[in-house]
Amino acid sequence: PPAPDHQYNYDFSFSGLKTAVGRYIHDQAANTSSLDPAHMAHIAAGFQEAVVEVLSVKLIEAARRAGCRHIAVAGGVAANSRLRARIQSAAGENGLFPHMPPISLCGDNAAMIAAAGFHELSAGRRSDLASDVYSRSPGM
């Protein structure tokens, strides 16, 4: 870990990783008649492991530096069994208590937005494309 006075960066972006994997697959497909399913599974597993590593290390480090004993993982990403296992293990190694909802409650934001839109549409509420975007509606 960085020295205590170092400003630790908790930011992360997977766009570079996604681009690299996409290019690799594209190049492989161009150079062979088909991609081997076992090779594709290996690529997917490697991608997942890279993402799990970044998320778990940053979560544990953030909790450690903030003095938090309890950590939470929620949303669509919390449905990933590898991430759940890695955080359970890393939390235990660092004396932290992880909290994760049951997988059935780990909804993706897109699904939640679609559900909200469905209810708005069902209630007869409409917006045109010129409407502004608010994180909360004015009445909330």
Phi, psi and omega in degrees: 000156179293162177302150183306329183272358180283137178282103181285138182262118180263001179290151172205150177215138180254009182297320178295319178295316179298318179297316180298316179294317178300316178295318180300313180296317178300314179297319179296318180295325180288333184264353179224161181288332176202156176273133179294131180303325178293322178294318178298319178296321178295318178297314180297318179295320178295320177298311180301316182295322178296317180293315180300319180300309182297311182297315183290318180297315182292322178296312181296318180294320179297316179296317180299312182291329180273353181075023179276137177262339181246134178233152180231144174231127183215176180087188183301323182295334181288353177275351181284116185295326179292318178295318179301314181296318182295318180291320176303313182294310182296323178297314179300319179294337184249013178068028181254158180247107181277145177233123179221134179291162174303149182305326180298342180255007181268075182278147176279147180303322180299320179294322179292320178294318178299318179296317178298317178297320178301314181292322176296314180296317179297329180276001178083009178274133182227153173228147176266174184290347178276354181297146176281164181252128179237143176288336174224141179292153184304333182277358184268000000 
